[in-house]
Amino acid sequence: MSYDRMVRAEGELAAEVEALLADAENLDAAEDAAYGPDRRGDELPAELGRREGRLAAIRAGKAALEAEHRAKARAQAEPLKGKADYARRKAIVGPVFGQMKVAQDAERFRLRGTDKTDGEWALHTLCHNLRKLQGSGWTPLMVI
């Protein structure tokens, strides 16, 4: 049964259950008047019991479908975001290190110590950025 059909059937069955409960209440009052109030009278007609069961099953099925849909949507959204970010990273960050290795022979640090390697790294990144500016055709506003 599809979700849309469940929604329609839920409304129809709820109205039928209400009508059957009203009929049962009227019948109960008539039976009490005819046979006396000492009867139990809490037995449901078979038709009402079957429809209440169907209504409960439809509501449970609808809730399960909604939960499954939410879980699928959440599961699809999370990996796609990560894949897109990673693909973008490869296009933006990866070539920088490749160009530094090939054009500037920056495969390893030649100096020892944190301060010296920081300076060497700054020099490599400065050279890389200057090459990018020179290749783009950029010229400074003021020439000294």
N, C-alpha and C positions, 0 to 999 in steps of 0.2 A: 504494500500500500504506500503510495507516495505521500510526501509531507503535506502537500496542498490538500490532498484527499483526506488525510487525517484531520486537518484543521476543520474542513467542512463537516466531516462525520462526527467530530467531537461536539460541535454546536448542535447538530441534529439530534444526536443521542442524548445530550444533556436536556434538550427540550422534551424529548420523549420520556426520559426518566422522571422529569418534573410532572408531566401529565399523568404518568402511571402512578406516581406517589399520591397525587391528588385524588385519582380514582380509587386507589387503595384506601385512602383516608375516608372517603365517602362510603365505600363498601363496608369498612370496619364499623362506622357509625350505624349503618343499616343492619349489619349482623348483630351488633350489640343490642339494638332495639328488638330484633327478631329472636335472637337465641340467648340473649343475656350477656352481661359483662364478665361472667366467670370463665369464659374461653380465653385462651392465651392471646390469640389474634396477632402475634408477631411473625407469623410465617409469611414470607414474601411469595408473591406469585412467581411461577417459574419464568415467565417472560421478563419480569422486572430484574430478577437475579441474573439472567443471561445478559441483559443489556447493560447492567451495572458492571458486570465482569468485562464485557467488551469495551465499555468506556474506560475502565481502569487500564486495560491492556493498551488501548490506543494512546492514552496519556503517557504511559510508561514508555511505549515505543517512540512517541514524539520526543520525549525528554532525552532518550538515548540517541536518537538521530541528531538532535541539536548539540548534545555534548560531543558526539563524534565529529560533527561538522566543525565545531570550534577547535577541537584538537587537531584536525587535519589542516585547517587554515593556519593555526599557530605553527605547526610543524613545517609547513611549506614556506612560511614567511621568514623564519629564522635562518635556515641554511642559505636561502637565496641572497639575503643581505650579506652574509659572510663571504659567499663566493664572489659577489660583485665587488666587495671591498678588496678582496685578495687579488682579483683580476686587475683592478685599477692600480693596486700597489705595484704589481709586476711591470706595468706600463710606465709608471712614474718614477719609482725608486730604483728598480733594477738596472736600467741603462746607465744611470749615473755612476754606479760602482764599476760597471764594465768599461765605460769610457775612461774612468780614472786609472784603472788597471792597465789598459792598453796605451793610452796617450801619455800618461804621466809615470808609468811604471810604479804604480802605487799598490803593489801586492802586499807589502809588509812595511812596517816602520823600521827606519834605519837608526833611530835614536832610542836611548833607554831612559826610563823615568816618565812619570805622568805629565809633568810640565812640558818636557821636550816633545813627547808624542802628541800632546794637545796642540803645540805650536806647529808640528809637522802636518797634522791633520788640517789645521786652519789654512796652512799654505796650499795643500792639495785642493781643498774646497774653493779657495780664492782663485787658483789657476783654472779650475773647472768652470767657475762662474764667468771668469774673464773670457775663456774660450767660447762660452755660449753667447756672451754679449757680442764678441767680435764676429761670430758666425751669423748672428741675426741682423747685422748691418746697423746696429745701434751706434750712435755717435754722441759724445757728451755735448752739453749745451755750451760750455765754455772750454776753449782750448787754451792751454797754458803754454 
